[in-house]
Amino acid sequence: MNWKHGYYADSGYTYGYYVETSPLRLAWAALIQGQQLPTRGFRYLDAGCGQGLSLILMAAAHPDSEFVGVDFLPEHIAHANDLASSCGLRNVRFIEGDFIELEKDPACLGQFDFAVSHGITSWIAPAVKRGLFALIGRVLRPGGVFYNSYNTFPGWLAAVPFQHLVLLEQRSKTGALALKAARESMAALKEGAPALFGNLPGLAGRLESMEKLDPAYLVQEYNNQYWQPLFVNQMMDDMSAVKLGYLGTATLPEAFESSYTPKVRELLQAQATPEIRELLRDFAVNQSFRRDLYVKGRSRPWAAQQMNLLRAFRFVANPAQPRPEEGKPYLIKAGGIELSG
Ligand SMILES: C[S@@+](CC[C@H](N)C(=O)[O-])C[C@H]1O[C@@H](n2cnc3c(N)ncnc32)[C@H](O)[C@@H]1O
């Protein structure tokens, strides 16, 4: 196997910022679960940082903290380095490296309070995933938190035959052309023989949504040899092998069970193990993308201490955000649930 390990790396990824990976959001999400993280003077690792935009914005917002991004695609690191130096940032560093190689010498990175992998772990080969997880397990300091977002079931079930076809097309065509051919075949089937679409009602919507999505995202979503959505308990098993335990969700609205119907709440609360509880939660909302928090060595504060820490957290309303109409509640949408308040 070559340096790509089956990952689709023929072109660069999109330039995204993902608010759930902000250190303050992560610290708040962890504190709800009782885990305290530093909000100043911390070290933050982005494993698979892509173009580096997210990390650069965070480094600019937290000048007293240190940020490290790693990615194996040279064009990502070249872009990230150029952007960081044109912004004059001194607290962010980018390393061109493969998880498998970095795992052999984790000391070169040092220890971190936060580690994140946004959209990596359900797209990479098993050996790369093992390397990444071993790396995270070793570079997180005790008490540190890993944010891991990935494709999950049941939300991605309907896309499985389509992704299979894309890979088959890719044996004889380049990435974007393979994707195009698979989409055209699916469109023809939908019109001429829709049995598959009856069996998988989510498939038509997924295919339609591609019209509006960035082609740079689409090839890295569907054209990877090891594309494999994971059930949450499979991820929990992998994490526990590197000393990381499930802490909670970084999708904040999902952290509050008041958004579920009483029946679902009762079902979730009756579960004795986090594996079954989280799996049923995914079934309840037809989850397709999880943003999990894992902790290396949980420290449990006393209830009053946690309450004091939560009270000490300050929130500032964003004046640029439109206010709800008089008398109407705020609505926060995430996955299959909606919170109002
Ligand atoms: C879907 S992209 C996500 C990038 C970024 N986290 C974001 O959300 O914009 C996955 C990233 O993983 C990187 N990657 C894949 N395999 C890797 C490996 N073996 N070692 C290091 N980086 C890898 C790719 O280059 C790519 O930037």
Ligand as a Chemical Component Dictionary entry (heavy atoms), coordinates in Angstrom:
data_LIG
# 
_chem_comp.id                   LIG 
_chem_comp.type                 NON-POLYMER 
_chem_comp.pdbx_formal_charge   0 
_chem_comp.three_letter_code    LIG 
# 
loop_
_chem_comp_atom.comp_id 
_chem_comp_atom.atom_id 
_chem_comp_atom.alt_atom_id 
_chem_comp_atom.type_symbol 
_chem_comp_atom.charge 
_chem_comp_atom.model_Cartn_x 
_chem_comp_atom.model_Cartn_y 
_chem_comp_atom.model_Cartn_z 
_chem_comp_atom.pdbx_ordinal 
LIG C1  C1  C 0  -12.332 14.693 5.878  1  
LIG S1  S1  S 1  -10.784 15.483 6.126  2  
LIG C2  C2  C 0  -11.108 16.468 7.572  3  
LIG C3  C3  C 0  -10.136 17.606 7.712  4  
LIG C4  C4  C 0  -10.445 18.597 8.836  5  
LIG N1  N1  N 0  -10.460 17.941 10.134 6  
LIG C5  C5  C 0  -11.777 19.262 8.563  7  
LIG O1  O1  O 0  -12.785 18.833 9.129  8  
LIG O2  O2  O -1 -11.808 20.208 7.747  9  
LIG C6  C6  C 0  -9.727  14.190 6.756  10 
LIG C7  C7  C 0  -8.275  14.621 6.920  11 
LIG O3  O3  O 0  -7.478  13.529 7.397  12 
LIG C8  C8  C 0  -6.205  13.579 6.785  13 
LIG N2  N2  N 0  -5.608  12.229 6.850  14 
LIG C9  C9  C 0  -6.094  11.100 6.283  15 
LIG N3  N3  N 0  -5.275  10.055 6.531  16 
LIG C10 C10 C 0  -4.258  10.523 7.284  17 
LIG C11 C11 C 0  -3.093  9.927  7.845  18 
LIG N4  N4  N 0  -2.810  8.634  7.647  19 
LIG N5  N5  N 0  -2.257  10.700 8.593  20 
LIG C12 C12 C 0  -2.529  12.030 8.764  21 
LIG N6  N6  N 0  -3.601  12.659 8.218  22 
LIG C13 C13 C 0  -4.462  11.914 7.500  23 
LIG C14 C14 C 0  -6.525  14.049 5.367  24 
LIG O4  O4  O 0  -5.436  14.605 4.691  25 
LIG C15 C15 C 0  -7.644  15.064 5.620  26 
LIG O5  O5  O 0  -7.138  16.358 5.791  27 
# 
loop_
_chem_comp_bond.comp_id 
_chem_comp_bond.atom_id_1 
_chem_comp_bond.atom_id_2 
_chem_comp_bond.value_order 
_chem_comp_bond.pdbx_ordinal 
LIG C1  S1  SING 1  
LIG S1  C2  SING 2  
LIG S1  C6  SING 3  
LIG C2  C3  SING 4  
LIG C3  C4  SING 5  
LIG C4  N1  SING 6  
LIG C4  C5  SING 7  
LIG C5  O1  DOUB 8  
LIG C5  O2  SING 9  
LIG C6  C7  SING 10 
LIG C7  O3  SING 11 
LIG C7  C15 SING 12 
LIG O3  C8  SING 13 
LIG C8  N2  SING 14 
LIG C8  C14 SING 15 
LIG N2  C9  SING 16 
LIG N2  C13 SING 17 
LIG C9  N3  DOUB 18 
LIG N3  C10 SING 19 
LIG C10 C11 SING 20 
LIG C10 C13 DOUB 21 
LIG C11 N4  SING 22 
LIG C11 N5  DOUB 23 
LIG N5  C12 SING 24 
LIG C12 N6  DOUB 25 
LIG N6  C13 SING 26 
LIG C14 O4  SING 27 
LIG C14 C15 SING 28 
LIG C15 O5  SING 29 
# 
